[in-house]
Amino acid sequence: MKRALLITLALNFSVLFIFSQDTLPRYWIKFSNKNNSIFTLDDPQLYISDRAIQRRLKQNIELDSLDLPVSQSYIQSVLSSGEITFWGASKWLNGIIVKTTDTIALDSIANYSFVDNLIQIKSSSQLKSKIDKFNNFKQGDQKLSVFNTPNYPFGVCYRQHNLHHADLVQQLGLTGNNVHIAILDAGFKDVDQTPALEHLFSENKILSTFDFVRKETSVFEDHYHGEAVLSIIAGYDPGYYVGSASGASFHLLISEDVFSETLVEEYYWVVAAEYADSAGVDVINTSLGYTVFDDSTTNHSYSEMDGNTTVAAKGLNIAASKGILCVTSAGNSGSNAWKYISTPADADFGLTVGAVDSNGLRAFFSSQGPSFDGDIKPNVMSVGWNTYYIPPGSAYASQGNGTSFSAPMITGMVAALWEAMPSLTNLELMHLVELYSNNYANPDSLIGYGIPDVFQLLLDNSNYGALVDFSEKIKNVFPNPFSDQVTVFYNCENSSQIDVSLISLTGEQLHQQFFSIEKGLNKLVVELNQVYSSGIYFLVIEDEVIKLIKSN
């Protein structure tokens, strides 16, 4: 992808919402059992995918009643009771979401023998715009455009990878291949028009899309937040921008209603997580969180942030019990009166991520722990302060703030690690990420276990250490044979200036070129456009020598 040098333009990142709001109230109807079901635990392929079954087998997880779908006969009984529209079912919570204004029918349903509970989870009066929920991070005021950035291929986002030495993991070819990630978010605006995400379509890496708020498959016209999250994981524009797991595959799922903040969204989240489980995902990224609602009588208290009280936390814990690694943003309330993590960040078995900058300094807005029951939260930290991401439809990176951005950084890293070590269970991998964090010996409520070093984790727990030559600085040279230029990938421990020379067989220096390089992997383009005869030459960089062949 070509760019002009150092273009600076104002970035207009406003979003126009043109779809209509559904104002009908929502209700949750919980059933007492799953009797009269046509499904059994002996035939799981009828209701979950082979990939979901294999995940359970690999991690020695037995099927149980939570895997069975909700009783269809109970659903039909409810729907035949009046003017009621089915909106979703949760097998984990054993109930359904409906929308209706038929209060007479609801009174009857509440007395059915198979109904445990019936509550309203969204009223028709709750229509407050919730765009501000996602404006805790800034949308950068500049488009960043560079030519041949150093630290190839990561470019502008090199430092947010290098803080974890995740760049070294990717240089071993580990980018999350064969790992399936579900992103539960508010929308994925213009993902299909964003150049750095084109490979997801050309390589069939978008496995499915669904909007659980509006019950439709279309997600690319909605809110921008999920697209930004996806770009941090999957963006791929080598030399300029590379995400934390550009080789992974994705399910893009909307569970967030941007027009209101109500309890129904936690139920949508659980329904979406169940879908992801049934589809066979390995990792769920949730850059969402819930504390207070438009109806203040339904607000969560800090005492409910105990890891297993809220609907979202219960859902996340069940997802983890099915072998999924759930990565969740801690929240952006660290500097306000609430200050604590949100839910499902409090969930007992989730990997909750707070925010630091690329130097490892904790972001002032990053929500604090612990969970109310004393668990270490956040679990770990990643770059969520001045994080580089790709805005919808743009060819250029911008920067933003929020734990919404630190969570996908970690999501991509665990995907790359799971690619390398597929025999690990989700909880084993989560423990290793904590163990290899810089504050593991003394975790606290601000940064948890700290900043993971995923490269050291990989070296100590896999056979990839045998592939690493720490002494070699020249990592690759191509093309060889050369014609008029060669490209060199050169790794440097410190920023410096180096010279590159072309030497003949007789020892004559034929070409010399100087480069300013930075710590990490650099891409050097050596121009050799003079007339050289075919034969053998030597490319000398500092104390390393590479043999080159000049073609005819």
GUROZA-994841 format. One record per residue (C-alpha): residue number from 1; y, x, z. Coordinates in steps of 0.1 Angstrom, whole numbers, plus 5000, padded with zeros to 4 digits. Example, Ala and Ser with C-alpha at 12.3 -4.5 7.8 and 13.67 -1.06 7.14 Angstrom:
<recs>
(rec 1, (4955, 5123, 5078));
(rec 2, (4989, 5137, 5071));
</recs>
This chain:
<recs>
(rec 1, (5000, 5000, 5000));
(rec 2, (5033, 5016, 4989));
(rec 3, (5065, 5014, 5007));
(rec 4, (5100, 5028, 5003));
(rec 5, (5111, 5054, 5027));
(rec 6, (5127, 5043, 5060));
(rec 7, (5137, 5007, 5050));
(rec 8, (5153, 4989, 5079));
(rec 9, (5158, 4951, 5076));
(rec 10, (5165, 4923, 5100));
(rec 11, (5133, 4905, 5109));
(rec 12, (5135, 4867, 5109));
(rec 13, (5104, 4856, 5128));
(rec 14, (5112, 4820, 5133));
(rec 15, (5085, 4794, 5128));
(rec 16, (5089, 4759, 5115));
(rec 17, (5064, 4734, 5128));
(rec 18, (5060, 4706, 5103));
(rec 19, (5029, 4689, 5115));
(rec 20, (5031, 4657, 5135));
(rec 21, (5024, 4655, 5172));
(rec 22, (4996, 4632, 5184));
(rec 23, (5010, 4613, 5214));
(rec 24, (4980, 4593, 5224));
(rec 25, (4967, 4601, 5259));
(rec 26, (4936, 4621, 5264));
(rec 27, (4909, 4615, 5290));
(rec 28, (4879, 4635, 5303));
(rec 29, (4847, 4615, 5310));
(rec 30, (4821, 4635, 5329));
(rec 31, (4785, 4624, 5327));
(rec 32, (4760, 4627, 5355));
(rec 33, (4730, 4640, 5335));
(rec 34, (4717, 4647, 5300));
(rec 35, (4690, 4620, 5299));
(rec 36, (4679, 4603, 5266));
(rec 37, (4687, 4635, 5246));
(rec 38, (4668, 4641, 5214));
(rec 39, (4671, 4679, 5221));
(rec 40, (4649, 4701, 5242));
(rec 41, (4649, 4737, 5254));
(rec 42, (4618, 4743, 5232));
(rec 43, (4638, 4739, 5199));
(rec 44, (4671, 4757, 5205));
(rec 45, (4675, 4764, 5167));
(rec 46, (4685, 4727, 5164));
(rec 47, (4717, 4732, 5183));
(rec 48, (4726, 4769, 5184));
(rec 49, (4725, 4796, 5158));
(rec 50, (4698, 4822, 5154));
(rec 51, (4724, 4848, 5163));
(rec 52, (4732, 4830, 5196));
(rec 53, (4694, 4829, 5203));
(rec 54, (4691, 4866, 5196));
(rec 55, (4720, 4874, 5219));
(rec 56, (4702, 4857, 5247));
(rec 57, (4669, 4874, 5240));
(rec 58, (4685, 4908, 5238));
(rec 59, (4701, 4904, 5272));
(rec 60, (4671, 4886, 5288));
(rec 61, (4691, 4854, 5292));
(rec 62, (4670, 4822, 5294));
(rec 63, (4680, 4789, 5279));
(rec 64, (4689, 4763, 5305));
(rec 65, (4703, 4728, 5307));
(rec 66, (4738, 4740, 5299));
(rec 67, (4727, 4748, 5264));
(rec 68, (4716, 4712, 5257));
(rec 69, (4741, 4690, 5239));
(rec 70, (4757, 4660, 5257));
(rec 71, (4736, 4629, 5255));
(rec 72, (4745, 4611, 5223));
(rec 73, (4735, 4577, 5237));
(rec 74, (4761, 4581, 5265));
(rec 75, (4787, 4590, 5239));
(rec 76, (4779, 4560, 5218));
(rec 77, (4780, 4537, 5249));
(rec 78, (4815, 4550, 5257));
(rec 79, (4828, 4547, 5221));
(rec 80, (4815, 4511, 5218));
(rec 81, (4834, 4500, 5249));
(rec 82, (4868, 4495, 5232));
(rec 83, (4894, 4512, 5211));
(rec 84, (4884, 4547, 5219));
(rec 85, (4884, 4578, 5197));
(rec 86, (4860, 4607, 5203));
(rec 87, (4879, 4640, 5204));
(rec 88, (4853, 4666, 5217));
(rec 89, (4822, 4672, 5238));
(rec 90, (4815, 4699, 5263));
(rec 91, (4778, 4705, 5270));
(rec 92, (4787, 4731, 5297));
(rec 93, (4808, 4706, 5316));
(rec 94, (4786, 4677, 5305));
(rec 95, (4813, 4653, 5293));
(rec 96, (4836, 4642, 5265));
(rec 97, (4873, 4642, 5256));
(rec 98, (4886, 4609, 5242));
(rec 99, (4919, 4595, 5232));
(rec 100, (4929, 4559, 5238));
(rec 101, (4954, 4535, 5252));
(rec 102, (4927, 4509, 5260));
(rec 103, (4929, 4509, 5298));
(rec 104, (4906, 4479, 5301));
(rec 105, (4878, 4498, 5284));
(rec 106, (4885, 4528, 5306));
(rec 107, (4881, 4507, 5338));
(rec 108, (4847, 4495, 5325));
(rec 109, (4836, 4531, 5316));
(rec 110, (4845, 4544, 5350));
(rec 111, (4819, 4521, 5365));
(rec 112, (4790, 4531, 5342));
(rec 113, (4760, 4544, 5361));
(rec 114, (4759, 4576, 5340));
(rec 115, (4796, 4584, 5345));
(rec 116, (4804, 4608, 5373));
(rec 117, (4842, 4610, 5368));
(rec 118, (4870, 4598, 5345));
(rec 119, (4904, 4614, 5347));
(rec 120, (4935, 4615, 5325));
(rec 121, (4942, 4650, 5312));
(rec 122, (4972, 4643, 5290));
(rec 123, (4997, 4615, 5290));
(rec 124, (5017, 4601, 5261));
(rec 125, (5049, 4612, 5277));
(rec 126, (5041, 4649, 5278));
(rec 127, (5058, 4661, 5246));
(rec 128, (5078, 4691, 5258));
(rec 129, (5080, 4719, 5232));
(rec 130, (5060, 4749, 5243));
(rec 131, (5072, 4775, 5218));
(rec 132, (5089, 4794, 5247));
(rec 133, (5055, 4801, 5262));
(rec 134, (5049, 4827, 5236));
(rec 135, (5084, 4841, 5235));
(rec 136, (5078, 4863, 5266));
(rec 137, (5072, 4891, 5242));
(rec 138, (5100, 4901, 5218));
(rec 139, (5096, 4898, 5181));
(rec 140, (5111, 4931, 5169));
(rec 141, (5145, 4932, 5153));
(rec 142, (5134, 4958, 5127));
(rec 143, (5109, 4961, 5100));
(rec 144, (5093, 4995, 5103));
(rec 145, (5086, 5012, 5070));
(rec 146, (5074, 5048, 5067));
(rec 147, (5059, 5070, 5041));
(rec 148, (5029, 5092, 5050));
(rec 149, (5031, 5088, 5087));
(rec 150, (5014, 5115, 5108));
(rec 151, (4982, 5109, 5127));
(rec 152, (4963, 5095, 5098));
(rec 153, (4950, 5068, 5095));
(rec 154, (4966, 5051, 5125));
(rec 155, (5002, 5057, 5115));
(rec 156, (5028, 5038, 5137));
(rec 157, (5002, 5026, 5162));
(rec 158, (4985, 5060, 5168));
(rec 159, (4998, 5063, 5204));
(rec 160, (4986, 5029, 5215));
(rec 161, (4951, 5040, 5204));
(rec 162, (4954, 5075, 5217));
(rec 163, (4962, 5064, 5252));
(rec 164, (4926, 5054, 5254));
(rec 165, (4913, 5081, 5230));
(rec 166, (4902, 5051, 5209));
(rec 167, (4914, 5070, 5178));
(rec 168, (4886, 5095, 5184));
(rec 169, (4861, 5067, 5187));
(rec 170, (4872, 5053, 5153));
(rec 171, (4871, 5087, 5137));
(rec 172, (4834, 5086, 5143));
(rec 173, (4832, 5056, 5121));
(rec 174, (4830, 5030, 5149));
(rec 175, (4853, 5001, 5140));
(rec 176, (4833, 4971, 5153));
(rec 177, (4810, 4966, 5124));
(rec 178, (4784, 4938, 5129));
(rec 179, (4803, 4927, 5160));
(rec 180, (4815, 4891, 5159));
(rec 181, (4847, 4882, 5177));
(rec 182, (4862, 4848, 5184));
(rec 183, (4899, 4845, 5190));
(rec 184, (4910, 4814, 5209));
(rec 185, (4947, 4809, 5204));
(rec 186, (4976, 4787, 5192));
(rec 187, (4974, 4793, 5155));
(rec 188, (4970, 4819, 5128));
(rec 189, (5000, 4815, 5106));
(rec 190, (4998, 4832, 5072));
(rec 191, (4967, 4853, 5080));
(rec 192, (4957, 4846, 5044));
(rec 193, (4990, 4861, 5032));
(rec 194, (4992, 4892, 5053));
(rec 195, (4984, 4924, 5033));
(rec 196, (4969, 4943, 5063));
(rec 197, (4944, 4915, 5068));
(rec 198, (4933, 4912, 5031));
(rec 199, (4901, 4930, 5038));
(rec 200, (4889, 4902, 5061));
(rec 201, (4888, 4879, 5031));
(rec 202, (4875, 4904, 5004));
(rec 203, (4847, 4915, 5028));
(rec 204, (4840, 4880, 5041));
(rec 205, (4849, 4889, 5076));
(rec 206, (4864, 4855, 5084));
(rec 207, (4833, 4836, 5095));
(rec 208, (4848, 4803, 5104));
(rec 209, (4881, 4786, 5113));
(rec 210, (4886, 4754, 5134));
(rec 211, (4915, 4737, 5152));
(rec 212, (4902, 4719, 5182));
(rec 213, (4936, 4703, 5190));
(rec 214, (4938, 4685, 5156));
(rec 215, (4901, 4685, 5147));
(rec 216, (4905, 4703, 5113));
(rec 217, (4894, 4735, 5097));
(rec 218, (4929, 4745, 5086));
(rec 219, (4945, 4771, 5108));
(rec 220, (4967, 4793, 5086));
(rec 221, (4998, 4770, 5087));
(rec 222, (5000, 4768, 5124));
(rec 223, (5016, 4790, 5152));
(rec 224, (5021, 4827, 5146));
(rec 225, (5007, 4839, 5180));
(rec 226, (4970, 4842, 5169));
(rec 227, (4979, 4861, 5138));
(rec 228, (4998, 4887, 5158));
(rec 229, (4967, 4890, 5181));
(rec 230, (4944, 4893, 5151));
(rec 231, (4965, 4920, 5135));
(rec 232, (4962, 4942, 5166));
(rec 233, (4924, 4940, 5164));
(rec 234, (4918, 4938, 5126));
(rec 235, (4948, 4952, 5108));
(rec 236, (4939, 4978, 5082));
(rec 237, (4965, 4996, 5061));
(rec 238, (4953, 5033, 5064));
(rec 239, (4981, 5058, 5069));
(rec 240, (5004, 5031, 5082));
(rec 241, (4986, 5007, 5106));
(rec 242, (4950, 5004, 5118));
(rec 243, (4938, 4979, 5144));
(rec 244, (4914, 4985, 5173));
(rec 245, (4884, 4970, 5154));
(rec 246, (4891, 4966, 5117));
(rec 247, (4854, 4964, 5108));
(rec 248, (4846, 4934, 5130));
(rec 249, (4841, 4898, 5119));
(rec 250, (4860, 4869, 5132));
(rec 251, (4860, 4832, 5141));
(rec 252, (4896, 4819, 5143));
(rec 253, (4898, 4790, 5167));
(rec 254, (4928, 4770, 5179));
(rec 255, (4926, 4756, 5214));
(rec 256, (4963, 4756, 5224));
(rec 257, (4986, 4727, 5218));
(rec 258, (5020, 4742, 5213));
(rec 259, (5038, 4709, 5218));
(rec 260, (5029, 4704, 5254));
(rec 261, (5013, 4721, 5284));
(rec 262, (4986, 4699, 5299));
(rec 263, (4952, 4701, 5314));
(rec 264, (4936, 4690, 5282));
(rec 265, (4941, 4725, 5268));
(rec 266, (4917, 4740, 5293));
(rec 267, (4891, 4715, 5281));
(rec 268, (4899, 4724, 5245));
(rec 269, (4894, 4760, 5255));
(rec 270, (4859, 4753, 5269));
(rec 271, (4849, 4733, 5238));
(rec 272, (4861, 4762, 5216));
(rec 273, (4842, 4787, 5237));
(rec 274, (4810, 4767, 5233));
(rec 275, (4815, 4766, 5196));
(rec 276, (4819, 4804, 5196));
(rec 277, (4787, 4807, 5217));
(rec 278, (4767, 4785, 5194));
(rec 279, (4779, 4805, 5164));
(rec 280, (4766, 4837, 5180));
(rec 281, (4798, 4856, 5188));
(rec 282, (4797, 4888, 5209));
(rec 283, (4833, 4889, 5222));
(rec 284, (4859, 4862, 5229));
(rec 285, (4896, 4872, 5230));
(rec 286, (4918, 4849, 5250));
(rec 287, (4955, 4857, 5249));
(rec 288, (4963, 4824, 5267));
(rec 289, (4968, 4814, 5303));
(rec 290, (4976, 4784, 5324));
(rec 291, (4994, 4780, 5357));
(rec 292, (5019, 4751, 5356));
(rec 293, (5020, 4720, 5334));
(rec 294, (5045, 4694, 5321));
(rec 295, (5032, 4671, 5348));
(rec 296, (5039, 4691, 5379));
(rec 297, (5013, 4671, 5399));
(rec 298, (4986, 4689, 5379));
(rec 299, (5000, 4724, 5385));
(rec 300, (4976, 4751, 5396));
(rec 301, (4982, 4768, 5429));
(rec 302, (4974, 4804, 5436));
(rec 303, (4945, 4793, 5458));
(rec 304, (4929, 4779, 5426));
(rec 305, (4930, 4814, 5411));
(rec 306, (4898, 4822, 5429));
(rec 307, (4877, 4829, 5398));
(rec 308, (4856, 4797, 5396));
(rec 309, (4878, 4766, 5404));
(rec 310, (4898, 4758, 5372));
(rec 311, (4882, 4743, 5341));
(rec 312, (4890, 4774, 5321));
(rec 313, (4876, 4798, 5346));
(rec 314, (4844, 4778, 5349));
(rec 315, (4841, 4778, 5311));
(rec 316, (4847, 4815, 5308));
(rec 317, (4821, 4823, 5335));
(rec 318, (4795, 4802, 5317));
(rec 319, (4803, 4820, 5284));
(rec 320, (4798, 4853, 5302));
(rec 321, (4764, 4840, 5316));
(rec 322, (4754, 4835, 5279));
(rec 323, (4760, 4872, 5272));
(rec 324, (4795, 4870, 5257));
(rec 325, (4820, 4896, 5268));
(rec 326, (4852, 4877, 5275));
(rec 327, (4885, 4896, 5273));
(rec 328, (4916, 4878, 5287));
(rec 329, (4953, 4886, 5290));
(rec 330, (4965, 4888, 5326));
(rec 331, (4997, 4869, 5320));
(rec 332, (5034, 4878, 5319));
(rec 333, (5046, 4865, 5353));
(rec 334, (5046, 4898, 5372));
(rec 335, (5084, 4898, 5376));
(rec 336, (5089, 4861, 5384));
(rec 337, (5083, 4839, 5415));
(rec 338, (5046, 4831, 5405));
(rec 339, (5038, 4868, 5398));
(rec 340, (5000, 4863, 5399));
(rec 341, (4975, 4862, 5371));
(rec 342, (4969, 4829, 5353));
(rec 343, (4936, 4812, 5345));
(rec 344, (4912, 4820, 5329));
(rec 345, (4923, 4856, 5338));
(rec 346, (4911, 4849, 5373));
(rec 347, (4875, 4842, 5362));
(rec 348, (4849, 4861, 5381));
(rec 349, (4831, 4875, 5350));
(rec 350, (4860, 4881, 5326));
(rec 351, (4876, 4914, 5316));
(rec 352, (4913, 4908, 5324));
(rec 353, (4938, 4930, 5308));
(rec 354, (4973, 4939, 5321));
(rec 355, (5001, 4957, 5301));
(rec 356, (5014, 4992, 5301));
(rec 357, (5034, 5011, 5275));
(rec 358, (5020, 5039, 5253));
(rec 359, (5028, 5064, 5280));
(rec 360, (5007, 5045, 5306));
(rec 361, (5036, 5031, 5325));
(rec 362, (5030, 4996, 5339));
(rec 363, (5050, 4968, 5323));
(rec 364, (5073, 4950, 5347));
(rec 365, (5062, 4916, 5334));
(rec 366, (5024, 4922, 5337));
(rec 367, (5009, 4897, 5361));
(rec 368, (4995, 4909, 5393));
(rec 369, (4963, 4904, 5412));
(rec 370, (4941, 4901, 5431));
(rec 371, (4924, 4868, 5424));
(rec 372, (4927, 4845, 5454));
(rec 373, (4892, 4854, 5466));
(rec 374, (4901, 4891, 5465));
(rec 375, (4885, 4903, 5432));
(rec 376, (4902, 4932, 5414));
(rec 377, (4925, 4917, 5388));
(rec 378, (4936, 4927, 5363));
(rec 379, (4905, 4947, 5356));
(rec 380, (4920, 4972, 5333));
(rec 381, (4953, 4980, 5314));
(rec 382, (4962, 4986, 5278));
(rec 383, (4993, 4988, 5256));
(rec 384, (5012, 4955, 5258));
(rec 385, (5047, 4969, 5260));
(rec 386, (5063, 4978, 5227));
(rec 387, (5029, 4972, 5210));
(rec 388, (5028, 4975, 5172));
(rec 389, (5015, 4945, 5154));
(rec 390, (5019, 4930, 5119));
(rec 391, (5039, 4897, 5117));
(rec 392, (5026, 4868, 5096));
(rec 393, (5028, 4875, 5059));
(rec 394, (5045, 4909, 5064));
(rec 395, (5036, 4943, 5050));
(rec 396, (5055, 4959, 5078));
(rec 397, (5048, 4965, 5115));
(rec 398, (5070, 4953, 5143));
(rec 399, (5068, 4957, 5181));
(rec 400, (5063, 4931, 5208));
(rec 401, (5057, 4928, 5245));
(rec 402, (5031, 4908, 5265));
(rec 403, (4996, 4910, 5279));
(rec 404, (4988, 4888, 5248));
(rec 405, (4990, 4922, 5230));
(rec 406, (4971, 4943, 5255));
(rec 407, (4941, 4921, 5255));
(rec 408, (4933, 4925, 5218));
(rec 409, (4937, 4962, 5221));
(rec 410, (4908, 4962, 5246));
(rec 411, (4889, 4936, 5226));
(rec 412, (4887, 4959, 5196));
(rec 413, (4877, 4989, 5218));
(rec 414, (4848, 4970, 5234));
(rec 415, (4837, 4959, 5199));
(rec 416, (4836, 4995, 5187));
(rec 417, (4817, 5006, 5218));
(rec 418, (4792, 4977, 5214));
(rec 419, (4786, 4988, 5178));
(rec 420, (4777, 5022, 5191));
(rec 421, (4756, 5010, 5221));
(rec 422, (4742, 4976, 5211));
(rec 423, (4715, 4977, 5238));
(rec 424, (4741, 4972, 5265));
(rec 425, (4746, 4938, 5281));
(rec 426, (4780, 4923, 5283));
(rec 427, (4783, 4930, 5320));
(rec 428, (4770, 4965, 5316));
(rec 429, (4796, 4973, 5290));
(rec 430, (4823, 4957, 5311));
(rec 431, (4813, 4978, 5341));
(rec 432, (4815, 5010, 5320));
(rec 433, (4850, 5001, 5308));
(rec 434, (4861, 4998, 5344));
(rec 435, (4841, 5029, 5355));
(rec 436, (4858, 5051, 5328));
(rec 437, (4893, 5040, 5338));
(rec 438, (4918, 5063, 5355));
(rec 439, (4922, 5043, 5386));
(rec 440, (4886, 5035, 5393));
(rec 441, (4884, 5053, 5426));
(rec 442, (4914, 5035, 5440));
(rec 443, (4919, 5001, 5423));
(rec 444, (4948, 4980, 5432));
(rec 445, (4965, 4946, 5425));
(rec 446, (4989, 4960, 5399));
(rec 447, (4968, 4980, 5374));
(rec 448, (4933, 4972, 5386));
(rec 449, (4909, 5000, 5376));
(rec 450, (4936, 5014, 5353));
(rec 451, (4935, 5027, 5317));
(rec 452, (4900, 5032, 5301));
(rec 453, (4891, 5064, 5283));
(rec 454, (4867, 5049, 5258));
(rec 455, (4860, 5082, 5240));
(rec 456, (4847, 5098, 5272));
(rec 457, (4827, 5066, 5279));
(rec 458, (4811, 5069, 5245));
(rec 459, (4803, 5107, 5249));
(rec 460, (4787, 5102, 5283));
(rec 461, (4766, 5071, 5275));
(rec 462, (4754, 5075, 5239));
(rec 463, (4742, 5101, 5215));
(rec 464, (4775, 5103, 5196));
(rec 465, (4785, 5134, 5216));
(rec 466, (4762, 5154, 5194));
(rec 467, (4783, 5145, 5163));
(rec 468, (4816, 5158, 5178));
(rec 469, (4827, 5194, 5170));
(rec 470, (4857, 5198, 5193));
(rec 471, (4865, 5233, 5179));
(rec 472, (4869, 5222, 5143));
(rec 473, (4905, 5213, 5133));
(rec 474, (4900, 5207, 5096));
(rec 475, (4881, 5174, 5095));
(rec 476, (4881, 5167, 5058));
(rec 477, (4894, 5180, 5025));
(rec 478, (4894, 5160, 4992));
(rec 479, (4891, 5160, 4963));
(rec 480, (4869, 5191, 4960));
(rec 481, (4868, 5201, 4931));
(rec 482, (4906, 5196, 4930));
(rec 483, (4930, 5192, 4901));
(rec 484, (4966, 5193, 4911));
(rec 485, (4966, 5184, 4949));
(rec 486, (4943, 5181, 4979));
(rec 487, (4945, 5160, 5010));
(rec 488, (4936, 5175, 5043));
(rec 489, (4928, 5157, 5076));
(rec 490, (4938, 5182, 5103));
(rec 491, (4935, 5177, 5140));
(rec 492, (4959, 5193, 5163));
(rec 493, (4960, 5195, 5201));
(rec 494, (4998, 5199, 5203));
(rec 495, (5028, 5191, 5180));
(rec 496, (5037, 5222, 5160));
(rec 497, (5046, 5236, 5126));
(rec 498, (5018, 5251, 5105));
(rec 499, (5016, 5267, 5070));
(rec 500, (4989, 5260, 5045));
(rec 501, (4981, 5287, 5019));
(rec 502, (4960, 5288, 4987));
(rec 503, (4943, 5322, 4984));
(rec 504, (4925, 5336, 4953));
(rec 505, (4892, 5355, 4954));
(rec 506, (4912, 5387, 4953));
(rec 507, (4932, 5378, 4984));
(rec 508, (4964, 5369, 4966));
(rec 509, (4985, 5341, 4981));
(rec 510, (4991, 5317, 4953));
(rec 511, (5007, 5288, 4972));
(rec 512, (5023, 5282, 5006));
(rec 513, (5034, 5249, 5021));
(rec 514, (5048, 5241, 5056));
(rec 515, (5041, 5210, 5076));
(rec 516, (5054, 5196, 5109));
(rec 517, (5025, 5180, 5126));
(rec 518, (5019, 5160, 5158));
(rec 519, (4992, 5159, 5183));
(rec 520, (4961, 5141, 5169));
(rec 521, (4948, 5137, 5134));
(rec 522, (4973, 5144, 5106));
(rec 523, (4971, 5137, 5069));
(rec 524, (4985, 5166, 5049));
(rec 525, (4990, 5164, 5011));
(rec 526, (4990, 5199, 4996));
(rec 527, (5007, 5200, 4962));
(rec 528, (4988, 5224, 4939));
(rec 529, (5004, 5214, 4906));
(rec 530, (5008, 5249, 4892));
(rec 531, (4984, 5260, 4865));
(rec 532, (4954, 5275, 4881));
(rec 533, (4923, 5286, 4862));
(rec 534, (4890, 5270, 4870));
(rec 535, (4870, 5288, 4897));
(rec 536, (4868, 5294, 4935));
(rec 537, (4898, 5295, 4958));
(rec 538, (4903, 5294, 4996));
(rec 539, (4925, 5270, 5015));
(rec 540, (4937, 5287, 5047));
(rec 541, (4952, 5267, 5077));
(rec 542, (4959, 5287, 5107));
(rec 543, (4926, 5304, 5115));
(rec 544, (4903, 5281, 5095));
(rec 545, (4893, 5286, 5059));
(rec 546, (4879, 5260, 5034));
(rec 547, (4864, 5269, 5000));
(rec 548, (4879, 5250, 4971));
(rec 549, (4867, 5247, 4935));
(rec 550, (4892, 5242, 4907));
(rec 551, (4879, 5219, 4880));
(rec 552, (4887, 5223, 4843));
</recs>
